Amino acid sequence: MLIHLIRHTTPEIDQGICYGQTDLDLAPSFELEAQMVLSKLKPRYDCVVTSPLQRCSRLASMINADTRLSDERIIEYNFGDWELKKWSEFTCDATQLWMNNFVEQPAPKGDSLISMKTRVDEFWQELIQTDHKSVAIVTHSGVQRLIHGHVLKTPLTHLFRLQLDFGAVLELNVDNKNELITIKHC
């Protein structure tokens, strides 16, 4: 199965603001960025799956596919009480506690990386059991990192070593036994 994991384009938000599951609008550069992403993709897919957030679903609506699905399991990390606040406003103690153990420590009233991984792994296992030959997944960097980490068996503590720009496309070829054949940046 050919899978293109696609990060959404630039959201309309100032730098330094914490966001995850907030449904942000897209930057004025959306059309140009979308065309750049589309130029890296196949002309048609068996299926396109998108996070329900508009920063993903708008791009997904531009991808040709036989089937279109929206899936809550591939929504971004939930930063809970930190959503839409400036990172600089947080107390050192609060963020340091989280950063010391971001894998298991949830953001206040939000996700832990472990809980996010559980839902993303469930999505992935279900996806690879399908008969699709080609799938485009429009999602967020956190989800891209978790899937990338899953197929490469990367420890969760190392996921943020993978740098993903807005509009990043990862191409995975997976066989019918869930074995990774190849992975590359497009």
Secondary structure in CASP SS format (residue, H / E / C, confidence):
PFRMAT SS
TARGET T0000
AUTHOR 0000-0000-0000
METHOD secondary structure of the structure
MODEL  1
M C 1.00
L E 1.00
I E 1.00
H E 1.00
L E 1.00
I E 1.00
R E 1.00
H C 1.00
T C 1.00
T C 1.00
P E 1.00
E C 1.00
I C 1.00
D C 1.00
Q C 1.00
G C 1.00
I E 1.00
C C 1.00
Y C 1.00
G C 1.00
Q C 1.00
T C 1.00
D C 1.00
L C 1.00
D C 1.00
L E 1.00
A C 1.00
P C 1.00
S C 1.00
F H 1.00
E H 1.00
L H 1.00
E H 1.00
A H 1.00
Q H 1.00
M H 1.00
V H 1.00
L H 1.00
S C 1.00
K C 1.00
L C 1.00
K C 1.00
P C 1.00
R C 1.00
Y E 1.00
D E 1.00
C E 1.00
V E 1.00
V E 1.00
T E 1.00
S C 1.00
P C 1.00
L C 1.00
Q H 1.00
R H 1.00
C H 1.00
S H 1.00
R H 1.00
L H 1.00
A H 1.00
S C 1.00
M C 1.00
I C 1.00
N C 1.00
A E 1.00
D E 1.00
T E 1.00
R E 1.00
L E 1.00
S E 1.00
D C 1.00
E H 1.00
R H 1.00
I H 1.00
I C 1.00
E C 1.00
Y C 1.00
N C 1.00
F C 1.00
G H 1.00
D H 1.00
W H 1.00
E C 1.00
L C 1.00
K C 1.00
K E 1.00
W H 1.00
S H 1.00
E H 1.00
F C 1.00
T C 1.00
C H 1.00
D H 1.00
A H 1.00
T H 1.00
Q H 1.00
L H 1.00
W H 1.00
M H 1.00
N H 1.00
N C 1.00
F C 1.00
V C 1.00
E C 1.00
Q C 1.00
P C 1.00
A C 1.00
P C 1.00
K C 1.00
G C 1.00
D C 1.00
S C 1.00
L H 1.00
I H 1.00
S H 1.00
M H 1.00
K H 1.00
T H 1.00
R H 1.00
V H 1.00
D H 1.00
E H 1.00
F H 1.00
W H 1.00
Q H 1.00
E H 1.00
L H 1.00
I H 1.00
Q C 1.00
T C 1.00
D C 1.00
H C 1.00
K C 1.00
S E 1.00
V E 1.00
A E 1.00
I E 1.00
V E 1.00
T E 1.00
H C 1.00
S H 1.00
G H 1.00
V H 1.00
Q H 1.00
R H 1.00
L H 1.00
I H 1.00
H H 1.00
G H 1.00
H H 1.00
V H 1.00
L H 1.00
K C 1.00
T C 1.00
P C 1.00
L H 1.00
T H 1.00
H H 1.00
L H 1.00
F H 1.00
R H 1.00
L C 1.00
Q C 1.00
L C 1.00
D C 1.00
F C 1.00
G C 1.00
A C 1.00
V E 1.00
L E 1.00
E E 1.00
L E 1.00
N E 1.00
V E 1.00
D C 1.00
N C 1.00
K C 1.00
N C 1.00
E C 1.00
L E 1.00
I E 1.00
T E 1.00
I E 1.00
K E 1.00
H E 1.00
C C 1.00
END
